Amino acid sequence: MPLRTWTLCCALSAPLMLSAIGCQPTPIAATETWQRTELYFGRSTNTGGHVNDADWDAFVDAEITPRFPAGSTILDAHGQWADPKGKLVHEDSRVLVLLYEPSAEIDQKIEAIRQAYVKNFSQDAVMRVDSPARVRF
């Protein structure tokens, strides 16, 4: 039998052989559609200061953990953006990642976190990015 024919026969018969010996594909666990929100917290203040680690940790303890006690993820980041005059600004940041089942109550909690950071650390804004997320445990 030519190699090409033999390869084709093997490729076509493999699924039949696997099912005959009881090999079934592993079922994929059910997924849920949740929301993923990322909040970007700049660590430079409008007054020329910097949000240090102790201040950030206190903010997490006071504002984030009570609103999301089941958990969240915080990433260190370094970003850049153009200020209103077009000057490129480099800034250390923190990114908060939240995964949750959407609700008006959770949306209010997220907005409260954003407002608290702007107020406490002299910020113009905390950027929010929302997207659907397929979650599986």
C-alpha positions in Angstrom: 0.0 0.0 0.0 1.5 3.4 -0.9 2.4 5.6 2.0 -0.2 8.2 1.0 -3.0 5.7 1.0 -1.9 4.2 4.3 -1.8 7.6 6.0 -5.3 8.4 4.7 -6.6 5.1 6.0 -5.1 5.7 9.4 -6.5 9.2 9.6 -10.0 8.1 8.7 -10.1 5.0 10.9 -8.6 6.5 14.1 -11.9 8.0 15.4 -13.6 4.7 14.8 -10.9 2.7 16.7 -11.0 5.2 19.6 -14.7 4.9 20.0 -14.6 1.2 19.7 -12.2 1.0 22.7 -14.3 3.3 24.8 -12.3 6.5 24.5 -14.6 9.5 24.6 -13.6 13.1 24.5 -13.6 14.8 27.9 -16.7 16.9 28.3 -16.1 20.6 28.6 -17.4 22.0 31.9 -20.3 24.4 31.6 -19.4 28.1 31.3 -21.1 31.1 32.7 -21.3 34.5 31.1 -20.1 37.0 33.5 -18.7 40.5 33.3 -15.0 41.4 33.5 -14.1 44.9 34.6 -10.6 46.3 34.7 -9.9 49.5 36.6 -6.7 51.4 35.9 -5.3 53.4 38.8 -2.5 55.9 38.0 -0.1 56.3 40.9 1.0 59.8 40.1 -1.2 62.6 41.6 -2.2 65.9 40.0 -0.3 67.7 42.8 3.1 66.1 41.8 3.0 63.4 44.4 2.9 59.6 44.2 0.6 57.0 45.7 3.0 54.9 47.7 2.6 51.2 48.5 1.3 51.9 52.1 -1.4 54.3 50.8 -2.4 51.8 48.0 -2.6 49.0 50.5 -4.8 51.1 52.8 -7.0 52.0 49.9 -7.4 48.3 49.0 -8.3 47.5 52.6 -10.8 50.3 52.9 -12.4 50.5 49.5 -11.9 47.3 47.4 -11.9 44.4 49.9 -15.1 45.3 51.7 -16.9 45.6 48.3 -15.5 42.5 46.8 -14.6 40.1 49.7 -14.9 37.0 47.5 -11.8 38.2 45.7 -10.1 40.3 43.0 -6.8 40.5 41.2 -4.5 43.4 41.3 -1.7 43.8 38.7 1.3 46.1 38.7 1.5 48.0 35.4 3.5 50.8 33.8 1.6 52.8 31.2 1.9 55.9 29.1 -0.5 58.5 27.8 -0.6 61.9 26.2 -1.6 64.7 28.4 -3.9 67.5 27.1 -0.9 69.4 25.7 0.3 66.2 23.9 3.2 65.5 26.2 3.9 61.8 26.6 3.6 60.9 30.3 4.9 57.6 31.8 3.2 56.4 34.9 3.2 53.4 37.3 -0.2 52.0 37.7 -2.2 49.3 39.3 -4.9 47.3 37.5 -7.8 45.8 39.4 -9.5 42.9 37.6 -13.0 41.9 38.7 -15.1 39.0 37.4 -18.7 38.9 38.5 -22.3 38.2 37.5 -23.6 41.6 36.3 -25.9 43.6 38.5 -26.8 47.2 39.3 -25.5 46.7 42.9 -22.0 45.6 41.7 -21.9 48.4 39.2 -22.5 50.9 42.0 -19.7 49.3 44.1 -17.3 49.6 41.2 -18.2 53.3 40.6 -17.8 53.9 44.4 -14.2 52.5 44.2 -13.4 54.8 41.2 -14.8 57.9 42.9 -13.0 57.2 46.1 -9.6 56.9 44.3 -10.2 60.1 42.4 -11.1 61.9 45.6 -8.4 60.4 47.9 -5.5 60.7 45.5 -6.1 63.8 43.4 -6.8 62.0 40.1 -8.6 63.2 37.0 -10.1 59.7 36.4 -9.8 56.0 36.9 -10.2 54.3 33.6 -12.8 51.5 33.5 -12.9 48.7 30.8 -15.9 46.3 30.7 -16.2 43.2 28.6 -18.1 39.9 28.7 -16.2 36.9 30.1 -16.8 33.2 29.8 -16.0 31.8 33.2 -15.4 28.2 34.1 -14.4 26.7 37.5 
